[in-house]
C-alpha cells in the first residue's frame, strides 16, 4: 500500500496542477486516480468527448449499497493572468496563518479534504458508503457536473446526501440562485449613418433588449419578495449584461452586436420562464428589424444553465451537516454552484466547505490554517459517523 498523505500534502499536490478552466485537468485527474488506486480504491473517470483533454473523476468506498454521502468538488480554477501575486500561485505557501495558492480556497482545499476522507473511510471500514465526485469547468458555467452525475448512475450505487464544498466558512448553506446565460448576436444592415432609417443598427436594436432587462430589474425590485426570496440579497431575480461588442465605425449603422444576457434567478422562480420571456422580447425586436430589412436577425444560444439550490424541508444533507458542525443558522448565497445540479438529479444537497468566498478568484488567494483544520475536523467526524 502506498503512503497515506495528509490533507495538506494532498492540497499541495492538487494546487501544483495549473488546472485553469481553459486548459487540461488530466494531469490532476491522473494523479488522484493513481493515488486512490495505490490505496486500493477504484476510481472512474468520464472524459468529455467534446474536450478530450478534460475529465471528471468519481469513486465509492464502503458497502455496495445506495444512500452514500457524496463529497463534491471541482478541479478547475480561474486564471492568474495579470494578478499581482506575492508568491507562485501554483505552490502552497504558508504564512501568517494562511495557506496561499490558486485554488486553496476555491476549492482544492476541500477537494484535498474529501480525498483524505475517502481514503480514511476505506481503510477504517464504514457501514454507510462515501463517494467522491470531482468535476471540471465549474468556473465557466458549471458545465462539467451534469455529465459527471449522469455517468455516476450506472457505475456507483446512488448516493442520497451531497456536500458541495464551496467555501462557506464551514457553515451549512441551503440555498442559492440559479444562473442562466444566453449568447446574443444581433445582425443588422449597414448603411451610412446619414441614411439611418434605411439601415438596421445592431447596436441600437440590441440596446432595446438591454433596456428590457433594465425594466425587468426595476419591476422585480419593486415587488414584495416571498418568504424564500426574502432570504436572499437581493431578494429578486436580476437581469444583467456585462460586456458588449460590435459596430464598424461611428458613421455606419452597426452590422453586428454581441452580448450575453444573464439571469440570476431566485429559488421559487423558474429559469425557463425567464428564458421564454427573453426570447419573446427577442422575437419582438427582430420583427421590427426585419420590417426594415428582411436579412436582419437575432441569434440566441444558451451559454449555460445552472439550476438554483432550493432550501429543503428537513433535508438529509442539511441535517447531516448541521449535526456535524453545530451550525443552526440560515445561510443562502446569490452565486450558483453544482449543488443545484445534484438536487435537480434527485439528491439532497447542501454547501459546506472551508474558506471565505471573498478570497475566491483573488490574487494571493488563501484559506486560513484554522479553516482548513476545521474542514479536517469535519471530515474526521463524518467518517466516524459513517462507521457507526
Buried (B, 14 or more C-beta within 10 A) or exposed (E): EEEBBEBBBBBBBBBBBBBBBEBBBBEBBBBBBEBBEEBEBEBBBBBBEEBEEBBBBBBBBBBEEEBBBBBBBBBBBBBBEEBEBEEBBBEBBEEEEBBBBBBBBBBBBBBBBBBBBBBBBBBEEBEBBBBBBBBBBBBBBBBBBBBBBEBBEEEBBBBBBBBBBBBBBBBBBBBBBBBBBBBBBBBBBBBEBEEEEEBBBBBBBBBBBBEBBEEBBEEBEEEEBBEBBEBBEBBBBBBBBEEBEBBEEEEBBBBBBBBBBBBBBBBBBEBEEBBEBBEEBBEEBBEEBBEBBEEBBBEBEEBBBBBBBBBBEEBBBBBBBBEBBEBEEEBBBBEBBBBBBBBBBEBBBBBBBBBBBEBBBBEBBBBBBEBBEBBBBBBBEBBBBBBE
